[in-house]
Amino acid sequence: MLNFIKNFSRDEDGAVTVDWVVLTAAIVGLGIAVLTSVGNSTTALGTAISSQLTTDNIVNYQ
């Protein structure tokens, strides 16, 4: 039993998994922050373009 506890305390296989989980969570969080920032700006730009196109007159010369 004592050998099992010593081997368990020296085992580092789970540490790599924890590192990957933390890195993945950071990347996902950063991606959500970028999408939120860009999404709001894109929506505002689309609304501005739509209102401009609505007010413009198109002349058809035939």
C-alpha positions as CSV (number, residue, x, y, z in Angstrom):
1,M,0.0,0.0,0.0
2,L,2.9,2.4,0.8
3,N,4.4,1.7,-2.6
4,F,1.1,2.6,-4.3
5,I,0.9,6.0,-2.5
6,K,4.6,6.8,-3.4
7,N,3.9,5.9,-7.0
8,F,0.7,7.9,-7.1
9,S,2.4,11.0,-5.6
10,R,5.2,10.8,-8.3
11,D,2.9,10.3,-11.2
12,E,2.6,13.4,-13.4
13,D,0.4,12.2,-16.2
14,G,-2.6,14.2,-15.0
15,A,-0.6,17.5,-14.9
16,V,-0.5,17.6,-18.7
17,T,-4.2,17.2,-19.0
18,V,-4.8,20.1,-16.6
19,D,-2.4,22.3,-18.6
20,W,-4.4,21.5,-21.8
21,V,-7.7,22.2,-20.1
22,V,-6.5,25.6,-18.9
23,L,-5.0,26.5,-22.3
24,T,-8.2,25.5,-24.1
25,A,-10.4,27.5,-21.7
26,A,-8.2,30.5,-22.2
27,I,-8.4,30.2,-26.0
28,V,-12.2,29.7,-25.9
29,G,-12.6,32.8,-23.6
30,L,-10.4,34.9,-25.9
31,G,-12.4,33.8,-28.9
32,I,-15.7,34.7,-27.2
33,A,-14.3,38.1,-26.3
34,V,-13.2,38.8,-29.9
35,L,-16.5,37.6,-31.4
36,T,-18.4,39.8,-29.0
37,S,-16.3,42.9,-29.9
38,V,-16.3,42.3,-33.6
39,G,-20.0,41.2,-33.7
40,N,-21.2,44.4,-32.1
41,S,-19.2,46.6,-34.5
42,T,-20.3,44.5,-37.5
43,T,-24.0,44.9,-36.5
44,A,-23.6,48.7,-36.2
45,L,-21.8,48.9,-39.6
46,G,-24.5,46.8,-41.3
47,T,-27.3,49.0,-39.9
48,A,-25.4,52.1,-41.1
49,I,-25.0,50.7,-44.6
50,S,-28.6,49.6,-44.7
51,S,-29.9,53.0,-43.8
52,Q,-27.7,54.7,-46.3
53,L,-28.8,52.4,-49.1
54,T,-32.4,53.0,-48.2
55,T,-32.1,56.7,-48.5
56,D,-30.0,56.7,-51.7
57,N,-31.7,57.2,-55.0
58,I,-30.8,54.9,-57.9
59,V,-31.1,56.5,-61.3
60,N,-31.7,54.2,-64.3
61,Y,-30.5,55.7,-67.6
62,Q,-32.0,53.9,-70.6
